[in-house]
Amino acid sequence: MDTLFFWLLAAFAVMGSIGVIFQRNPMYSVVLLIVSFCALSGLYVLLGAPFVAAIQIIIYAGAIMVLFLFVVMLLNVGHEDALAGGMRAIGGAGPRRFGAVLSLVLLGELVWALSRLQGAPLAPRGGQAAASVGTIGLKLFRDYAFAFEATSVLILVAMVGAIVLARKERP
């Protein structure tokens, strides 16, 4: 049964990711990215990592994607067609070639990393048990509370800055 769920979630993640790349409307692209993040979260649950799955939904599908939606709506970008002329002026096939080279480099790194994989990579090291969600939460909000709050203030300042920069002056 887990195998069926794995293949189903993997298919949703891959189809959502491909949809993000080939979608012309930025709003649909953002929604497809949320679908991909949710499928990835389901894969984390199948791996036995419920905390990572919850963080995937809360942080990426929740907070980050809401910021992306605000940016897309604030900039009022309709379609990619307006950007295509600028890419032709930059060099046409140059960015595509650069992307293809980067893809080959990524593929080479992936093959190299998988060739060096030994044993069970998901097993805890040193015989330690994996930390529970409660333990991680206590460590985060007690030991690292300042860093957590500083990050939230930094994100708030970035949001206000984006709104100020995108605001249109009225005569």
C-alpha positions as a printed Julia matrix, in Angstrom:
171×3 Matrix{Float64}:
  0.0    0.0     0.0
  2.9    2.37    0.78
  4.31   1.7    -2.67
  1.06   2.83   -4.28
  1.03   6.03   -2.2
  4.7    6.63   -3.04
  4.11   6.4    -6.79
  0.96   8.5    -6.58
  2.65  11.26   -4.56
  5.77  11.11   -6.74
  3.63  11.5    -9.86
  1.88  14.54   -8.35
  5.23  16.08   -7.37
  6.74  15.55  -10.82
  3.63  16.69  -12.71
  3.31  19.77  -10.48
  6.97  20.64  -10.99
  6.75  20.23  -14.74
  3.59  22.33  -14.72
  5.46  25.1   -12.88
  8.09  25.18  -15.6
  5.76  25.16  -18.59
  2.92  27.3   -17.24
  2.67  30.74  -18.87
  0.47  32.33  -16.19
  2.5   33.05  -13.03
 -0.53  32.6   -10.76
 -1.13  29.06  -12.01
  2.58  28.4   -11.69
  2.48  29.35   -8.0
 -0.55  27.11   -7.39
  1.18  24.18   -9.12
  4.24  24.76   -6.94
  2.0   24.46   -3.87
  0.7   21.12   -5.26
  4.29  19.96   -5.69
  5.18  21.0    -2.12
  2.17  19.15   -0.71
  3.1   15.98   -2.61
  6.64  16.29   -1.28
  5.23  16.6     2.22
  3.32  13.35    1.69
  6.56  11.68    0.65
  8.16  12.86    3.9
  5.3   11.25    5.83
  5.96   7.97    4.02
  9.64   8.23    5.02
  8.61   8.48    8.66
  9.46  12.16    9.09
  6.21  13.83   10.18
  7.95  16.92   11.55
  9.68  17.62    8.24
  6.34  17.07    6.47
  4.6   19.57    8.74
  7.38  22.11    8.3
  7.19  21.61    4.53
  3.5   22.53    4.57
  3.72  25.34    7.13
  6.81  27.1     5.85
  6.97  26.4     2.13
  3.38  25.78    1.05
  2.1   28.27    3.59
  4.35  31.22    4.23
  6.74  31.28    1.28
  4.09  30.62   -1.35
  1.84  33.31    0.13
  4.75  35.73   -0.31
  5.16  34.56   -3.92
  1.45  35.11   -4.53
  1.64  38.62   -3.07
  4.66  39.46   -5.24
  2.96  38.15   -8.38
 -0.23  40.04   -7.6
  1.64  43.18   -6.56
  3.71  43.31   -9.72
  0.64  42.46  -11.81
  2.58  40.2   -14.16
  0.16  38.76  -16.69
  2.05  36.36  -18.89
  5.57  35.41  -19.74
  5.2   36.85  -23.25
  6.32  40.31  -22.17
  9.53  38.85  -20.77
 10.3   36.8   -23.88
 11.31  39.85  -25.91
 13.81  40.85  -23.25
 15.34  37.37  -23.23
 15.81  37.51  -27.02
 17.54  40.84  -26.64
 19.88  39.39  -24.02
 21.07  36.58  -26.21
 18.26  34.28  -27.26
 19.54  30.76  -26.88
 22.3   31.78  -24.46
 20.22  31.4   -21.29
 18.89  28.05  -22.53
 22.4   26.77  -23.18
 23.5   27.95  -19.75
 20.5   26.18  -18.18
 21.31  22.99  -20.1
 24.92  23.06  -18.88
 23.76  23.6   -15.28
 21.34  20.68  -15.66
 24.17  18.42  -16.81
 26.32  19.53  -13.87
 23.44  18.77  -11.47
 22.96  15.36  -13.06
 26.68  14.64  -12.68
 26.58  15.63   -9.0
 23.55  13.43   -8.43
 25.23  10.41  -10.04
 28.39  11.05   -8.02
 26.46  11.39   -4.73
 24.43   8.23   -5.36
 27.58   6.28   -6.23
 29.1    7.16   -2.85
 25.98   6.16   -0.92
 26.65   3.34    1.51
 24.24   1.3     3.58
 21.0    2.74    4.86
 21.26   6.53    4.49
 18.11   7.3     6.46
 19.13   5.4     9.59
 20.09   7.57   12.59
 23.86   7.86   13.09
 25.51   6.37   16.13
 22.44   4.4    17.19
 20.68   7.56   18.39
 16.93   7.73   18.21
 15.44  10.46   16.05
 14.32  13.54   17.97
 10.62  13.95   18.56
  8.62  16.97   17.46
  8.35  18.13   21.08
 12.11  17.97   21.58
 12.74  19.93   18.4
 10.13  22.54   19.38
 11.59  23.01   22.86
 15.11  23.36   21.45
 13.91  25.83   18.81
 11.9   28.08   21.15
 14.25  27.91   24.16
 17.8   27.73   22.81
 17.3   29.47   19.47
 14.46  31.89   20.3
 16.46  35.0    19.35
 17.39  33.65   15.91
 13.79  32.57   15.35
 12.43  36.03   16.24
 15.13  37.84   14.27
 14.2   35.83   11.19
 10.54  36.73   11.57
 11.39  40.44   11.88
 13.63  40.19    8.8
 10.8   38.62    6.77
  8.4   41.34    7.97
 10.83  44.09    6.92
 11.27  42.44    3.51
  7.49  42.33    3.01
  7.07  46.0     3.94
  9.99  46.92    1.66
  8.45  45.03   -1.26
  5.14  46.84   -0.76
  6.83  50.24   -0.59
  8.89  49.55   -3.72
  5.91  48.28   -5.71
  3.56  51.07   -4.63
  2.46  53.34   -7.44
  2.48  57.05   -6.84
 -0.79  58.86   -7.57
 -0.58  62.41   -9.01
